[in-house]
Amino acid sequence: MTVEEFLVSVKPGLTLYGVLLTFALLSFGVGRFFWKYEKELCNENIDRIKDLMGGFRNRYIEPILTKILDMAFNDGYRQAIDELIRDLYIKKRNESGEFEHELVADETLKALLGKAALDGRLLNVKSIGIVEQFLSSTSGDQLFDNLDHAYERQSVLSRQYHSACQACGRASYSFFSLSILLLAGILRVFGKWPDVIFFLWLFLSLLTFLYGIYHFVRLEIHRRSLLRMWEELQIYGKI
């Protein structure tokens, strides 16, 4: 039994031409929907992505930088003050045998607190390179590891967004292609195709349809994932 005979047996008057034309128009309509929805999807999620990126930066990245850089600068200040204290005070043993800190003589004190001496001490602190020392230390390596991990998590957000837009576009192209294939199948009414051509056309049509369905599923997965993360940010303030 041929395809035409099967269609007639199911419903008299139904032809392969009519079925192919109907599904071609339907497929074109689905492709057109995804074509328009891609722009709507981008506009709908661009503000959500900005909110998620900003929330992620405020919650996961800025605290790391603030804490670590505060530690680095505090260490620098502490080192400068300790050196100044060591120069201003000398240790002396009192009568009970305990050490006490005693201010240096006036002449030495004036020399240490003179403008030239303080400027030199400031230049010395700057030349130490506190930040460079910190970044090359174990704590600095840990900082970079934490930032790499944080930015990797942040990049997931942009990948979800771009993957959703990409899947929407590919679903649109798939259904447009399916529409063209179905319209091409109408040519069969003018003459019987060789079996090889027929099965190739049938295979390509089925493959194109499944490809469109696959990207529709991907679109929904990424879109809902973004929506869920954005809702958690708005409701619970976390990602």
N, C-alpha and C positions, 0 to 999 in steps of 0.2 A: 504494500500500500504506500503510495506516495504521500508527501506532505499535503498536497492539495486535496487528495481523496480523504485524508484523515480529517482535515478541517471541515470539509463538506459533510462528513459523517457526524461530526460533533454538532455543527450548526449549519443547516442548508443555507446557501447563499453567501457563506463566509468564504472569502478567497485569500490566497496567500498574499496577493497584492494589497488587499485591505488590511490584513494583519501587519504586514511589514510597514506600510505607510503609517498605521496607527502607532506602532511602537517606535518608529523613527521620529514622529512628531513628539511622542512622549519623552523619548530620550533627549531630543533637542531641548524640550522644556526643562528637563532636569539639569542639563548642562548649563542652560541659560540662568537657572536659579543659582547654581553654584558660582557662576561667573559674577553675578551681581552680589552674592553673599560674601564673596572674598573681600570686596571693598568694605562692606558693612562689618565683616569680622575684624578687619584691621582697625577701622575707626572705633569699634566697640571695645577692643582690647588694648589700644595704645595707651589710654589713660590708666588702665589697670596695671599695665606693665610699668608705667612710671611710678605708680603708687607702690608696687611690689619692690621695684629697684630701690626707691627711696627708703622704704621700710626696712629692707634688707641691709642697706648701707648704715642706717641709723642703729640697727640692732646688732649687727654682726661685725661690721668692718670698722666704723668709727670708734667703738669702745676699745678695740684691740690697739689701734694706732694711738689713741689718747693715753691709754695706760702705759704702753711701752715707751712712747716718747717722753711722757712725764718722768718715768723712771730714769731714762737716759739723761735728761736735763737736770733732774735732781741729783743724780750722781756727779754731774759736772759741777754744780753749785757746791755740793758737799765737799768735793775734792779741793775746790778753790778756797773755801772757808777753812778747811782743815790745814791747808798749807799756811794760810795767813795766821791761824792760831798757833801753829808750831813756831812761826817766826816771831810772834809777839810775846810768847810766854816761854819761859825756861823752867825746867824741873829742878827743884832744890829740895834737899832733905831737911826737914825741920828737926827740932830738938828731940822729938819723940821717935825719930827715925822714919817718919812717913814722908812721902813725896808731896810737894805742893807746887802749884803753878804760880810763877811770879812774873809780873810784867817786866819787860826788858827796860834798860836804861832809857832816859828821855832822848838822848842823842840817837840811839838806835831806833826808838819808836818814831821819831820825826823822819828818819830816813825811810823806814818801812811804809809810813803813811804819806810820804811825799807824792806829788802828782806823777812825777817820772816813774817812781817805783810802782805805783798802782797801775799806771798805763802799761808798764812792762809786765806786771803780773797778769793783766787782762790779755795781753798779746800771747803770753805763755799758755794761758788757759785755752785760747782760741786755737793755738798751734797744736794742742794735744789731740784735737779731733775726737771729741767725746762721742759724737754720733757715729763717726766712722769706726771707732773702736767697738762701739756697741753692736753695730751691724755685722761686724766680722766675728763677733763672739758667738757662743752657743745660744745665748738668748736672742741674738739677732737672727740666727738661723731658724730658731723657733718662730720668731715673728714672721719671717718669710713663708714658713710652712703653714702657719695659721692663715695668713693672707691668701696664699695659693688655694687653700681649702675653702676659704670663704668666697673667693671670686669664682671658684669652680662651682660652688653651690648657686651663686648668683647667675652664672652663665646658663644654668638649667632653665631659668625663667625665660631668657631670650630664646633659647632653643625650642622651648614649648611653643612660644608665640610664632616663631618662624616656621616651625614644623606644621602648626595648624594652618597657617596661610598657604604654605606649600601644598599640603594635602587637599585643601579646598580648590586650589587652582588645578591640580592634577585630576581631581574628580570631575571638574568641569570639562577639561579636555577629553577625558575618557568618554563621557556621555555624548559629547559632540562627535567624537570619532565613531562611537557606536551608532549614532544617528546616520552618519554617512554610510557606514557599512550596511545598515538596514535598507537605506534607500538604494544602495548598489544592488542589494538582493532582489529588488523589484525587476531588474533587468532579466531575471530568470523567466519571467512570464513570456518573454519574446522567444525563448528557446531553451531547451533543456541543457543544463551545464554538465560537463564531465564530472564524474564522481569526485575526482581529485580536487577540482575547483570548488565544488559544492562543500565538501568537508573542510577544505581550507577556509572558505568563507565562514562556515559555521563555527570552526575552531577560533578564528580571529574575533568573531562577534562575541562568543562566550568569554574569551580571554579578556576582551576590552570591558565587558560588563563586570566581570569579577574584579578587574583592576580598579574600576570606578567604585565598586562597593568597598574594596579594601581601603582606598583613600578616604572614603566617607567615614569609615570606622576610625581611621587614624585621626581625622579631623575632630570627631566627637571626643575621642580620648584626650587629645591635647587641649581642646577647648574647655572641656569640663575640668581638667586638671588646673588650668589657669584660673577658671572661675572659682574652684574650691580654695585655691591658695589665696585669692583676692578676698573671698568671704572670710576666711580665717584671719586675715590681716585686719579687715574692717571690724570684725566682731571681737576677736581675742587679742589683737595687736601683735600677732606672731605669724611667722611663716614656717 
